[in-house]
Structure formats: C-alpha cells, structure tokens
Amino acid sequence: MHKHLLLGVEAIGQGAIDGGMSGVYAYPGTPSTEITEYIQENELAIERQLHSKWSANEKTAYETALGMSYAGKRTMACMKHVGLNVAADAFINSAITGVNGGFVLTVADDPSMHSSQNEQDSRYYGQFAMIPVLEPSNQQEAYDMAREGFALSEETGVPVMLRITTRLAHSRAGVEYKPVLDENQLSMPQDPRQFVLLPAIARRRYKSLLDKQASFVKLSEASKYNQYTDAADKSMGIVCCGISYNYLMENYPDEACPYPVLKISQYPLPEKQLKKMEAECDSILVLEEGYPLVEEQLKGYFAGGTPIKGRLDGTLPRDGELNPDLVAKALGKETYVGIQVPSVVANRPPALCQGCGHQDAYEAMNEVLADYGKGRVFSDIGCYTLGALPPYETINSCVDMGASITMAKGAADAGLIPAVAVIGDSTFAHSGITGLLDAVNEKSNITVVISDNESVSMTGGQDSSAYGKIESICEGLGVDPAHIHVIVPLKKNHAELVKLFREELEYEGVSVIIPRRECIQRASRRKRNISRHANH
C-alpha cells in the first residue's frame, strides 16, 4: 500500500480531482488557499483542463460553481469561514434549488483566529441550510470525503459541505489514493424549473428539502464516518467531532479508551447512536472544534436529563482550539505543565516586509493626518492592516472585506471630515467596488486609498482580479478622472505623496489615490523564477 504525505488541504484537492471534479472555484483565504493552488499545479488536473482560476470573491465563486453543477458537472467551491458569509445568499438558496452535478462546498474554519477576525463555526451554516455536512478527523478522511462527496451530493440532490479546521488543513499524514473517477458528461437538470426560485417554485422546493431531512439522518446513521465504539465504563460517554477524535486517542496511546466513544464526522447527528449512548451512560462529554453545536443540540435532545459536559459548562474552554492537553484535563487525567516562558521573551508581532510600498504610503499619510488628528482612517483586510501596529498606527478599523470605503462614507455622513479609506487591489475587486459606487452617488467627502501591490499578497501572491483595471473601474463608477491619481510609493517620492494626500484630503468629494508598487515578495519570486529558467 503506497501512501502520499499530504497536508489536509492537499488531500482535499487530490480527492476532488480523483472524484471526477470538473472545476474548482475559490477566493484565497487562509486556511483554505492551498486546496486550489494544489489543483492548479496537479498534473492530472492540468491534463484534464479542470477549471481552477481564482474568482473575484466567494460569492462569485459559489455562484459559478452552482452554474457548473447546473450543467451536470461535478464542482467544488472553496473558502475560509468568513468567506462563507460573503457567499451565504447563494449558499442558502442552493439548498433549495438543489444540484444537478455533484457540488461540494469546502469551508476551512480557523479556531483561535490564527489569521481571521472571528472563530465562527461553519457547521451552523450547514445546519441552517439543512444539508449534509462532512467533518474529517484525519487527512485520509479528508481525501475520501472530497472524492466521495460529489456522489453524496448527487444522491441527496443538494450541496454537501466539507468542513475542516486549521490544524487539519495544515498538518501532514499519509494518504492512500483510490481509483480516479471519470468526469460527468454535460447534462441538463431533469426538472427544468428547479433553479427558478419564484415564490411558487421555491415553496415546493423548500418542502422537498424538508422531506429529505429524515433520509439525511439515516445516511448519517449508516455512514462509515460515524463510528460507535463500546467500552465497559459507562460512567461517561464521549462524543468526538472531526479532529477532536485524534485529541482523545492521543490520551490513550497504549490502550483503548475505557469509555464508550461516538466519533461523528457526518451530519446531521446520527440519532440511533446518540440514543444508545444516552440510554447506557451516566453523562456525556462532547469534544468538538469550534462552537458548541453538538453540545447545544444534545442539551435539548435528551429528555431524560443526562448531564452534558463540554464548552458550555466550563469543562472545556469556550474559545480557541482544542488540543490533547485540554481533552486530558476534561477527562480528569494529569497533564504535563512545561517550563514557563521567561517574561524577558516577548512575542514578535507580525510586521510589514522591509521595503514594502505600504510603509511609504503610511509614512506620507501620517505626516498629513497629523494636522487633522487621529481616528480618521478606515482600513480593510490585507497586508496593509498591519498599519494598525507600531511604528505606523495609522489605521483605525478592520471589520470585513470591503468595509473600509463604506465605513469611511458613514463616518463622513456623520460629519467626520476628512475620512480616509485604505483598501488593497484584490479587496477592492472583492468587495470595495459597490461601496465606492455608493460614495460616488452621494458625492461623499472621502479619500479612498487603493494600495495596489498587484497581487493577493497576504495569502501567497495570487493574481488580483483588479490587475490593470483599477483606474478604469473607478472612472466607470463615476469618480472624477481629475481626482484619480496613481503614484509609486518610494522614499524618493515621499514629498510628492505628502503633497498629493494633502490636496485630496482638502477636496470636497470622492477622490482616489492608488499607490502602486509590486509586492516585494512576489517580485522576488518572479525574479528567482526568471533566473531559474534562464539557467535551464
């Protein structure tokens, strides 16, 4: 048996290819980015000409994937948890339209917020949409679920969510490949009206979705991914969801767990197995990565009053990632406490790369804004968000993709003038365009700084959807061309940058400043590739 050492995200990419997928649609976002990157570089995917170009945002990715499913082909949409917020409209409604070709939505959650604004748990979205959810406990299951998820989607007639978390996404394990399946042939939906959500059709489709719920539970009860392991000590039963099963097993490396264990990796919850545990065990401990979704359900699920322990009662922390030590503590086992890190050792916060163009833009902005006072710069999500930290401390907000322009507009509407928005080129294409249109329509008194490093730099330098189009987009939205300025952010241009910021902050209306310089990390990679090819 030959195994391949893969990250969880790579296992999903390989599984999707081997499962007969015809296209993946995604927007870069840690910890989901490498799924699409793996597919883009995979030889079989290239040979089959599988679609793998980046989308402008998660909503367009999801909708395009739904279009491929409409045409009968198997498709995957990939995003991080907050990206599903952007795609939520299409996602929720797609559970009602149903699918034609198999559709797997892969969402990567980020407990402990390693690179995110929140810890939200995408399983709640799956429950809200009332669709099957798969949650692998290891890399092999990640591969298998991606490969088999298309068939499950076609069997149930709805999209299937594949939910992973950071630790599984970015850790490696051996994965055994299975036979590669052929792609689906082009085919039209059997019901020509199923994708037309006029109220009369939507009501019928929604009832159909409700009617399927019992069959989804039966599929979970029969799933190979949901396993009940009995044991002699019935004082406690343990429910493990996804990767938390590994954390439990690490506490019993040389012996079997003495308590009955129900491993859950397919939702909705398997009722038969849960009722068996509730009938036989005095209490139940729930181990799950993310929010207490299962714990909440079980508290209302069991009429017998079986005590449920987990994140809600303080047995486990309410926030952050699980780990084997936290599980050991919940089990009443002794845990090893290592040597405390000396106070002299300080954490090193993230910082802009030396020579980054964002640095020069912030230095010029700070010099001009000193005349107006602090608290006037609304930022977005990207490398430039590090402008909130010393030595710059320029920006005053970071909420969600696109919120810089709209928050600056709202602050200006409230009378905070001047108000400045800082947004990156990729984020502008993702979610900033509509906010700029609002500002133009109302002639808002804001200055929009589109910091253009010509790539999606924070997630690895992927191509930006706005590359080469920013000025024309702004002009097309109605920004006065006389107040659209492109400048190269370099030390030698500092005086020119300061002059430009000062003039546009004083302008009463919408102005756009575009500091443009290629990301230095991307430029370095590009030069290395050129040198490598020249040597060959």
C-alpha positions in Angstrom: 0.0 0.0 0.0 1.6 3.2 -1.2 0.8 6.4 0.8 1.5 10.0 -0.1 2.4 12.5 2.6 -0.2 15.3 2.2 -1.5 18.4 4.1 -5.2 18.2 4.8 -5.8 20.8 2.1 -3.7 18.9 -0.4 -5.6 15.7 0.4 -8.9 17.5 -0.3 -7.6 18.8 -3.6 -6.4 15.3 -4.7 -9.6 13.7 -3.5 -11.7 16.2 -5.6 -9.6 15.5 -8.7 -9.9 11.8 -8.2 -13.6 12.1 -7.6 -14.3 13.3 -11.1 -14.4 17.0 -10.5 -14.5 19.3 -13.5 -13.8 22.6 -11.8 -12.9 24.4 -8.6 -13.9 28.0 -7.8 -12.4 29.9 -4.9 -11.0 33.1 -3.4 -7.7 32.9 -1.5 -8.2 32.8 2.3 -6.1 31.0 5.0 -6.5 28.1 5.8 -8.3 27.1 2.5 -6.0 28.7 -0.1 -3.7 25.6 -0.8 -6.7 23.5 -2.0 -7.0 25.5 -5.2 -3.2 26.0 -5.5 -2.7 22.2 -5.3 -5.3 21.7 -8.0 -3.7 24.4 -10.2 -0.4 22.6 -10.2 -1.6 19.0 -10.3 -0.6 17.1 -13.5 -3.9 15.3 -13.9 -5.9 18.4 -13.3 -3.8 20.2 -16.0 -4.2 17.3 -18.4 -7.9 17.3 -17.9 -8.1 21.1 -18.2 -10.1 21.3 -15.0 -11.1 24.9 -14.2 -9.1 26.3 -11.3 -8.8 30.1 -11.9 -9.4 32.4 -8.9 -12.7 34.2 -8.6 -13.2 37.8 -7.6 -14.8 36.8 -4.3 -16.5 33.9 -2.5 -20.0 34.8 -3.7 -19.0 34.8 -7.4 -17.0 31.5 -6.7 -20.1 29.8 -5.2 -22.5 31.0 -7.9 -20.1 30.0 -10.7 -19.7 26.5 -9.2 -23.5 26.3 -8.9 -23.6 27.0 -12.7 -21.2 24.2 -13.4 -23.4 21.9 -11.3 -26.5 23.1 -13.2 -24.7 21.8 -16.4 -24.3 18.4 -14.8 -20.6 18.5 -14.0 -19.0 17.9 -10.6 -17.7 21.0 -8.9 -16.2 22.4 -5.7 -16.2 25.8 -4.1 -13.5 26.6 -1.5 -13.3 29.4 1.0 -12.5 30.2 4.6 -15.2 30.5 7.2 -15.7 34.3 6.9 -15.8 33.9 3.1 -19.0 31.8 3.6 -20.6 35.0 5.0 -20.0 36.6 1.6 -21.4 33.5 -0.3 -24.3 33.0 2.2 -27.1 34.2 -0.1 -26.2 31.8 -2.9 -25.3 29.0 -0.5 -28.6 29.0 1.5 -30.7 29.2 -1.7 -28.7 26.5 -3.4 -30.0 24.0 -0.8 -33.5 24.9 -2.1 -32.7 24.8 -5.8 -30.7 21.6 -5.3 -28.0 20.4 -7.6 -27.6 18.5 -10.9 -23.9 17.6 -10.9 -22.3 16.9 -7.5 -21.4 20.0 -5.6 -19.0 20.1 -2.6 -18.5 23.3 -0.6 -15.2 23.1 1.3 -15.0 25.6 4.2 -11.9 26.0 6.3 -12.6 27.3 9.8 -10.0 29.0 12.0 -10.4 28.4 15.7 -8.1 30.6 17.8 -8.2 33.1 14.9 -4.6 32.5 13.7 -5.4 34.6 10.6 -9.0 35.7 10.9 -11.4 38.1 12.5 -13.5 35.6 14.3 -13.9 31.9 15.2 -17.2 31.2 13.6 -18.2 27.6 13.1 -19.4 26.7 9.6 -21.3 23.7 10.8 -24.0 26.1 11.9 -24.4 27.2 8.3 -24.7 23.6 7.2 -27.4 23.1 9.9 -29.1 26.4 8.8 -29.2 25.3 5.2 -30.3 21.8 6.2 -27.7 19.9 4.1 -25.3 17.1 4.9 -22.0 18.2 6.5 -18.8 16.1 6.4 -16.1 16.8 9.0 -12.9 14.7 8.6 -10.9 13.5 11.6 -7.7 13.0 9.6 -6.1 13.5 6.2 -7.3 10.2 4.8 -10.9 11.0 5.6 -10.4 14.5 4.1 -9.3 12.8 0.8 -12.1 10.2 0.9 -14.8 12.8 1.7 -13.7 15.1 -1.1 -13.7 12.2 -3.5 -17.0 10.7 -2.4 -18.7 14.0 -1.6 -19.8 14.5 -5.2 -21.7 11.2 -5.2 -23.3 12.0 -1.9 -24.4 15.4 -3.3 -25.9 13.7 -6.4 -27.6 11.1 -4.2 -29.2 13.6 -1.9 -29.8 16.2 -4.6 -28.3 19.1 -2.5 -24.8 20.6 -2.0 -22.6 18.9 0.6 -20.4 20.9 3.0 -16.9 19.6 3.8 -15.8 21.4 6.9 -12.1 21.4 8.1 -10.2 23.5 10.7 -6.7 25.0 10.6 -4.9 22.2 12.4 -6.1 19.5 10.0 -5.7 21.8 7.0 -2.0 22.5 7.7 -0.8 19.2 9.2 0.5 16.2 7.2 -0.3 12.5 7.2 -0.1 9.5 4.9 -2.9 9.3 2.4 -3.7 6.3 0.2 -5.1 7.2 -3.2 -8.1 5.4 -4.7 -9.1 4.9 -8.3 -9.7 8.1 -10.4 -13.3 8.6 -11.5 -14.3 10.0 -14.8 -15.8 13.4 -15.1 -19.6 13.7 -15.6 -21.0 14.3 -19.1 -22.7 17.5 -19.8 -26.4 17.2 -18.9 -29.3 19.5 -18.2 -31.4 19.4 -14.9 -34.2 16.9 -15.0 -36.5 19.5 -13.5 -36.2 22.5 -15.8 -37.7 24.8 -13.2 -35.7 23.7 -10.1 -33.3 26.6 -10.3 -36.1 29.3 -10.8 -36.8 30.4 -7.2 -40.0 32.2 -7.9 -42.1 32.0 -4.7 -44.4 29.3 -6.0 -41.5 27.1 -7.1 -39.4 28.0 -4.0 -42.2 26.8 -1.7 -42.4 23.5 -3.4 -38.6 23.1 -3.4 -38.4 24.0 0.2 -40.9 21.4 1.2 -38.9 18.9 -0.8 -35.8 19.9 1.2 -37.7 19.4 4.5 -39.0 16.0 3.3 -35.3 14.9 2.8 -34.2 15.6 6.3 -35.1 12.1 7.7 -33.2 10.4 4.9 -30.1 12.6 5.7 -30.3 11.3 9.3 -30.4 7.7 8.1 -27.4 8.4 5.9 -25.5 9.7 8.9 -26.6 6.6 11.0 -25.2 4.3 8.3 -22.1 6.4 7.5 -18.7 4.7 7.8 -17.5 8.0 9.1 -19.8 7.8 12.2 -18.5 5.0 14.5 -19.7 3.9 17.9 -17.0 2.1 20.0 -18.4 0.4 23.1 -16.5 0.1 26.4 -17.0 -1.2 29.9 -17.0 2.1 31.9 -20.5 3.6 31.4 -20.0 6.5 33.9 -19.3 8.7 30.9 -19.8 8.5 27.1 -17.7 10.7 24.8 -18.9 12.3 21.6 -16.0 13.3 19.3 -16.5 15.5 16.3 -13.9 15.6 13.5 -10.3 16.1 14.6 -11.2 16.1 18.3 -11.3 12.3 17.9 -7.5 12.4 17.4 -7.1 14.5 20.5 -9.0 11.9 22.6 -7.0 9.0 21.2 -3.7 10.7 21.9 -4.6 10.4 25.6 -4.8 6.6 25.2 -1.7 5.8 23.1 -1.2 2.3 24.5 -4.7 1.3 25.5 -8.3 1.5 24.4 -10.4 4.4 25.8 -12.3 3.0 28.8 -15.5 4.9 27.9 -17.9 4.4 25.0 -17.0 6.7 22.2 -19.1 8.0 19.3 -17.0 9.5 16.5 -19.1 11.9 14.4 -17.8 13.0 11.0 -21.1 13.2 9.1 -24.1 15.4 10.0 -27.0 15.7 10.7 -26.4 13.9 14.0 -26.9 10.1 14.0 -29.9 9.6 16.3 -29.6 5.9 16.9 -26.0 6.0 18.1 -26.7 9.1 20.3 -29.8 7.5 21.9 -27.8 4.3 22.6 -25.1 6.4 24.4 -27.8 8.4 26.3 -29.5 5.2 27.4 -26.3 3.5 28.7 -24.1 6.3 30.0 -24.5 8.4 33.1 -23.1 11.5 31.5 -21.8 12.6 28.1 -18.7 14.7 27.3 -18.8 16.4 23.9 -15.4 17.2 22.2 -15.8 19.5 19.2 -13.6 22.0 17.4 -15.3 25.4 17.2 -18.7 26.3 18.7 -20.7 24.0 20.9 -23.1 23.0 18.1 -23.5 19.3 19.1 -23.4 20.2 22.8 -26.3 22.6 22.4 -28.3 20.1 20.3 -27.8 17.3 22.9 -28.9 19.5 25.8 -32.3 19.9 24.1 -32.2 16.4 22.6 -32.3 14.2 25.6 -35.5 14.4 27.6 -34.0 12.1 30.3 -31.8 14.9 31.7 -28.5 13.2 31.0 -25.7 15.6 32.1 -23.9 17.0 29.0 -20.4 18.4 29.5 -18.3 20.4 27.1 -17.6 24.0 26.3 -20.9 25.4 27.7 -20.4 24.1 31.3 -16.7 25.1 31.5 -15.3 21.6 31.2 -13.6 22.8 28.1 -12.7 26.5 27.2 -15.4 28.4 25.4 -12.9 29.8 22.8 -9.8 28.7 21.0 -8.6 25.4 19.5 -8.9 22.1 21.3 -5.7 20.1 21.9 -4.8 16.8 23.7 -4.0 18.6 26.9 -7.4 20.3 27.2 -9.0 16.9 26.5 -6.9 15.2 29.1 -8.0 17.8 31.7 -11.6 17.2 30.8 -11.1 13.5 31.3 -9.6 14.2 34.7 -6.1 13.0 33.7 -2.9 14.6 34.8 -1.3 17.0 32.3 2.3 17.9 31.9 3.0 21.6 32.6 6.2 22.7 30.9 8.6 25.4 32.0 7.1 28.8 31.8 8.4 31.1 29.1 10.5 33.8 30.7 9.0 37.2 30.8 12.0 38.6 29.0 11.0 36.7 25.9 8.5 38.8 24.1 6.2 37.8 21.3 7.2 39.2 17.9 4.2 40.7 16.3 3.7 40.5 12.5 5.1 43.4 10.5 5.2 44.7 7.0 8.1 43.4 5.0 11.1 45.7 4.8 10.8 47.7 1.6 7.0 47.2 1.3 5.2 50.0 -0.5 2.6 50.2 2.2 5.2 51.6 4.5 5.9 54.6 2.3 2.1 55.2 1.9 1.6 55.2 5.6 4.5 57.5 6.4 3.1 60.1 4.0 -0.4 59.7 5.3 0.7 60.1 8.9 2.5 63.3 8.1 -0.6 64.8 6.5 -3.1 63.4 9.1 -1.1 64.9 11.9 -2.8 68.2 11.1 -6.3 66.7 11.5 -5.9 64.4 14.5 -6.2 60.6 14.8 -9.1 58.2 14.2 -9.9 59.1 10.6 -8.5 56.1 8.7 -10.8 53.1 7.9 -8.9 50.0 6.7 -9.7 46.7 5.1 -8.2 43.2 5.3 -4.8 42.6 3.8 -1.1 43.1 4.4 -1.8 46.8 4.9 -3.9 46.0 8.0 -0.5 45.8 9.8 -0.6 49.6 9.6 -2.6 49.4 12.8 0.6 48.3 14.7 3.7 50.3 15.6 5.5 52.2 14.2 2.7 53.4 12.0 -0.5 53.1 14.0 -2.2 54.7 11.0 -5.5 52.7 10.6 -8.4 52.6 13.0 -10.7 49.8 11.7 -10.6 46.3 10.2 -14.0 44.6 10.2 -14.7 42.7 7.0 -13.8 42.7 3.3 -14.8 46.0 1.7 -15.8 47.8 4.9 -13.1 50.4 4.6 -14.9 52.5 2.0 -18.4 52.1 3.4 -17.3 52.9 7.0 -15.4 56.0 5.8 -18.6 57.1 4.0 -20.7 56.5 7.1 -18.2 58.5 9.2 -18.2 61.3 6.7 -22.0 61.3 6.7 -21.8 61.7 10.4 -19.5 64.8 10.0 -16.1 63.2 10.4 -14.2 65.1 7.7 -11.8 64.2 6.2 -12.4 60.5 6.3 -9.9 58.1 4.6 -10.4 54.5 3.4 -7.4 52.2 2.9 -8.1 49.1 0.7 -6.0 46.7 -1.3 -6.3 46.0 -5.0 -7.7 42.5 -4.5 -10.0 43.5 -1.7 -11.3 46.4 -3.9 -12.3 43.9 -6.5 -13.7 41.5 -3.9 -16.0 43.9 -2.0 -14.9 47.5 -2.4 -16.5 48.4 -5.8 -20.1 48.7 -4.6 -19.1 50.8 -1.6 -17.3 53.2 -3.9 -20.4 53.4 -6.1 -22.4 54.4 -3.0 -19.9 57.2 -2.2 -19.9 58.5 -5.8 -23.7 58.5 -6.0 -23.9 60.6 -2.8 -20.8 62.7 -3.6 -19.3 61.7 -0.3 -16.4 63.6 1.1 -13.9 60.7 1.4 -10.5 59.9 0.1 -10.0 56.3 -1.0 -6.5 54.9 -1.0 -6.3 51.7 -3.1 -3.0 50.3 -2.1 -2.1 48.3 -5.2 0.7 45.7 -4.9 -0.6 43.9 -8.0 -1.5 40.6 -6.2 -3.3 38.9 -3.3 -0.2 39.2 -1.3 -1.3 38.2 2.2 -2.3 34.7 1.0 0.7 33.9 -1.2 0.7 36.3 -4.1 -2.1 35.0 -6.2 -3.3 37.1 -9.2 -5.6 40.0 -8.3 -8.9 40.2 -10.2 -8.4 44.0 -10.5 -4.9 43.8 -12.0 -4.6 46.6 -14.7 -8.2 47.7 -14.3 -8.4 49.9 -11.1 -8.4 53.3 -12.8 -10.9 52.3 -15.4 -13.2 50.8 -12.8 -13.1 53.9 -10.7 -13.7 56.1 -13.7 -16.6 53.8 -14.8 -18.2 54.2 -11.4 -18.2 57.9 -11.8 -15.1 59.1 -9.9 -13.9 62.4 -11.5 -10.8 61.4 -13.5 -9.1 64.6 -12.2 -9.2 63.0 -8.8 -7.9 59.6 -9.7 -4.1 59.5 -9.0 -1.5 56.8 -9.4 1.8 57.2 -7.6 4.7 54.9 -6.9 5.2 54.6 -3.1 9.0 55.0 -2.7 11.1 57.0 -0.3 12.2 59.3 -3.1 8.6 60.2 -3.8 7.7 61.0 -0.2 7.3 64.7 -0.8 5.1 64.1 -3.8 3.0 61.6 -1.8 2.5 64.1 1.0 1.5 66.8 -1.4 -1.0 64.5 -3.1 -2.6 63.3 0.2 -2.8 66.9 1.4 -4.6 68.1 -1.8 -7.1 65.2 -1.9 -8.0 65.4 1.8 -8.9 69.0 1.2 -11.0 68.1 -1.9 -14.8 68.1 -1.2 -15.9 64.9 -2.9 -14.7 61.4 -3.7 -11.1 61.1 -4.6 -9.0 58.0 -5.2 -5.2 57.7 -4.7 -3.6 54.5 -6.0 -0.1 53.9 -4.6 1.1 51.2 -6.9 4.2 49.0 -6.5 4.6 45.3 -6.9 4.7 43.3 -3.7 8.4 42.8 -2.9 7.8 39.1 -2.1 6.1 38.5 -5.4 8.8 40.4 -7.2 11.5 38.3 -5.5 9.8 35.1 -6.5 9.3 36.3 -10.1 13.0 37.2 -10.4 14.0 33.8 -9.0 11.8 32.0 -11.5 13.3 34.1 -14.3 16.8 33.3 -13.1 16.0 29.6 -12.7 14.5 29.3 -16.2 17.5 31.2 -17.7 19.9 28.8 -16.1 18.0 25.8 -17.5 
